[in-house]
Structure formats: structure tokens, C-alpha cells
Amino acid sequence: MGHVSTTSTTPSLPVPTHAAPLREALLAADFTADGLLDLLGAQAYAALARSETVPALRATRGDAPLDTLVRLFLLQQDVAHDRAAAALPLADALADGWVVREDDAVRATVDIRPYGGPDGEDWFIVSDLGCAVGGAGGIGKQGRDVAGEAVVLGVGGASTTLAGITVRTPVAAALDLGTGSGIQALHASRHATLVTATDLNPRALDFTRLTLALSGARGAELLEGSLFEPVDGDTYDLIVSNPPFVISPGAGLTYRDGGMGGDDLCRTLVRQAGERLNDGGYAQFLANWQHVEGEEWQDRLRSWVPAGCDAWIVQREVQDITQYTELWLRDSGDHQGDPEAYRQAYGRWLDEFEARKTKGIGFGWITLRKNAAVAAGAVEPSIVAEEWPHPVEQPLGDTVRAHFERQDYLRGHDDAALLAGHFVLASEVVQEQVGLPGSEDPEHVLLRQNRGMRRATRVDHVAAGFAGVCDGTLSAGRILDAIAQLTGEDPVVLRDRTPQAIRLLVEEGFLLPAAPTTPATPTAPNAADGSAA
């Protein structure tokens, strides 16, 4: 999430002058994601992700360099000078400010957290002490106590979610807006020639510089400012942002509260992204949005989509206003303070929601794709807004890209062209037959994806038979003619009523358009069980 400007009381940060030898020492000690799991064990490792440190403290009572590094940079424990010297290039670390010495003890000035890249890279995310992830104690309260309003968080669930859904095709220019500790810029450095990272908080830009340097990644262009102000006039092939999207009564905690009323910050970000994208470019955001009385949430989000763009909006979760209020009051630590102050704060949140006629808050993903044909008015924009609270399989970047490619295909093919087309069943799709035990025929048939969005759709016997034989050898029309012959149905009627079902199966990724292939032996579907005859 983005941040606001620092104050004069904010502690100074390290400099990356000797980041390379420090990185070598961390790797030599196996201070990596895999190394942590091996040292701590699954239970302590999972507890550490919840900011519960006691199991990790018990697991690091040895004197090996890895024990020392975990205690120093993850658990924020003072370690003896001689132990630190055995694990680190200590003179360099002291000179750069990664650690400080007090008498015969050494303590860390920042949190350094091992993070595994998508291709096995050993990366490190640098953030404020105690702010790598949210904890039961309330990260916001801790952040205010440590560094005023300038707290910079490390890796959390939102960060990894955005990284997982981002389209990872090679691009010339990528923008990480509201970079924070730099995790999105780090991912983008793998496939973008130029990475630009912005933040309203200059201290966040310093953290991003440290994250990139300690991870051995290429540097990024770092610009200070709000939203798109620092990049006025520039355009990009990829824009990503995990903004301060929390809808709250005021900008109390700037790592999460955007400072605009309601969901205006997210709306503004999405609306302004269109003119910053190159043709074919993607803008991908996490966001919260209001569910307002008398208004469908899908209509609200569709109104955000800028001209010239297609969009895929996925609502992953909805909370009522009391759940939402309690979540973020706990996040800020207000639940641990004076009970009367807590009640007053709770009331302010509810007053704000009632004034805006807000009955719930949605959370999800918004992806835009700039489309020259849409901008020119040659085709209508594809704007899909759907609710999908079910489990998915990350990473989803390829799934997101394929969604827009299928939309292009469907817009370019009317029913006649669809019937002339060839399709293959996606490799991850399986068929399930559902019915009472012992019954001769199933009550209904499901097609289910075992990867990506993990969708399931109910189909009739015709659609099941059609999908089962799709291997690219026969056109859709010829398959339907064969089904009509097997079932005794009128082939004209079947051709007339089936394209809608085919269109849905293509849209949701069960069927993939394919170039025609020549079979060794022609096959025809068995409509009774959906297999090839």
C-alpha cells in the first residue's frame, strides 16, 4: 500500500553500499525461505507468518549463523557481537546502517525477510522493524509508536495476491504505484526493461531501493508523489498497485487509509490508469469498494472503467460494515486501548458508512487492458464483473491474460463463425457426474477446472458430449451434427441452441479455440456419457 511523507522523528535507514557482500553472507548461511522452513519447522514457520515469534525463538537457540540471522533480522533480538561477526560482514553492515552496536550487543535497524521468487530466486524484502506482516497486537498501533505515520510494511497476503495475479509477459516499461517495501517492483524487474516505482512517502522509496539491492535485482526509477502525479505524461505496458484501499472515516493510518472519502481513492486510481496505458497494456489493482443501498456493486465498478479499456473485476469477499469496522480497528490496535475510546472510534466508522448509505464492503481484484479497437469504437468493451469467493490456484497471471484473449476471440466470432471453429478441452478440466447412489443416469454433469480459477459449471448431456470430444480435429458444427445423429435430435435445432453454451464454456476457459488438426481416425461423441465413441 502507499504511504505519506515521513516526519523528522522517523529513524534513518541503511544505505545499500555494501548490499552485495551482505547478500552473499545471508545466502551462505541459508537465510532463505527454504532455509527458514528447514530450521524452524512447519509450525513455527507458519506462526512467524502470523507475527507470533515464540515458536521461532525456541527453534533458534543454537549458535549457527542462521540462528543468529533469524533472531537478529526477523525476531528483532539483540545478539552478541561475536555471533553477529560470525554471521555477517559486520563492519560493512555497521557502516551501511543495517545494524547498530550497543556495548557488546548488535541489533537490527530494519526487518529483512527472505522471500522466494517465482523461479526459485532468493529475494529479501526490507521493511520497518516489526512490520513485516500484520499481527494480533495491531500493526498500526505499533507503527505509530515506532515511526509516526511513515510505517512501511513488508510482505503480507495482499502483496502476494497482487504479485500472483499480475500478467508476467515481457514489457518495456512497468509502473509500481505506491511501492511500499518494493515487492511488486522486485517481481516486475524480472520481465520489464524499465521499472518505475512511486510512493508519496520518500522513506518507502528508500526501502524499495534496499529490497532491490539486497535481492540482487536491477535498480528501478524511484519517484516521489501521489497517484500518477510523479509520472505525468508517461505511459506503461504494465501498472500494478496495492494502494491504501481501506475505507475509513479519515486518513488515520496512511499505510492503509487513502485519505479520500469512501472508495474514491480506488475509483480515482482505476479511472486515471486508462490514459497511462500503452495499447495492449495491463493495469492491475487490489481494491475495496462500497456496497451502496439501491445500487448493484457490479454497476458501481463498471462505472469506474476508463474509456478504451476492457476490464475483469473479481469480488473475492464481502463484509458487512460491523465486520469491516472491527477488522480494521483490530489492525490499528484500538481494541487494546481505552474501552470508551474504542466505542467512540467504532461509532465514527458506523456514522461514516450510514452517511454514505453503505451496507457492506467488497474486496477484490481489478484488471484493465488497454484495447485500441475499443478506443476506436470498432468493438464494444468487455467488462466482466463477477463474484468468485472460492479457492483459486496462484499464480494466476496466465489465467488473467488468457481471459482477455478469449474475450477477443468471442467478440470476433458470431454464432456461425463459432460453429465453424475448432476447440480443445482445457487440460485441467475433469468431468463429474452427480446423482443418487445406484441410479442409472446422473442427475447432472459438472465440468470442473483443477487449476487457475477452479471453476465448475453444470452442463447438459449435449454440452458434456461436445466438450468430451473437442480435440481440435472436428469443427463445432460437425460435432453437433454427430451428436444429433446419435440422439435423434434435429441438427438444425441443435446448431441453433448450442452456440450460447459453447460461448460460455469458452468464456470461462473450459474450451480453448484451436487451429484445425487432422485426426488419424475420425471420432464421434457418445452423448450418453460424454466420451468419444
Secondary structure, DSSP 8 states (H G I E B T S, - for coil): -------TTS------TTHHHHHHHHHHTT-SHHHHHHHHHHHHHHHHHTT--HHHHHHT-S-SHHHHHIIIIIS---EEHHHHHHHS-HHHHHHHTSEEEETTEEEESSEEEEEE-TTS-EEEEEE-TT-SS--TT-HHHHHHHHHTT-------HHHHHHHHHS----EEEEEEES-TTSHHHHHHTTTEEEEEEEES-HHHHHHHHHHHHHTT----EEEESSTTGGGTT--EEEEEE---BB--SS-SSTTTB-SSSTTHHHHHHHHHHGGGEEEEEEEEEEEEEEEETTS-HHHHHHTTS-TTEEEEEEEEEEEEHHHHHHHHHHHTTGGGS-HHHHHHHHHHHHHHHHHTTEEEEEEEEEEEEE-HHHHTTSS---EEEEE--S---S--HHHHHHHHHHHHHHHT--HHHHHH-EEEE-TTEEEEEE--TT-SS-SEEEEEESSTT--EEEE-HHHHHHHHH-EEEEEHHHHHHHHHHHHT--HHHHHHHSHHHHHHHHHTTSEEEE-----SS---EETTTTEE-
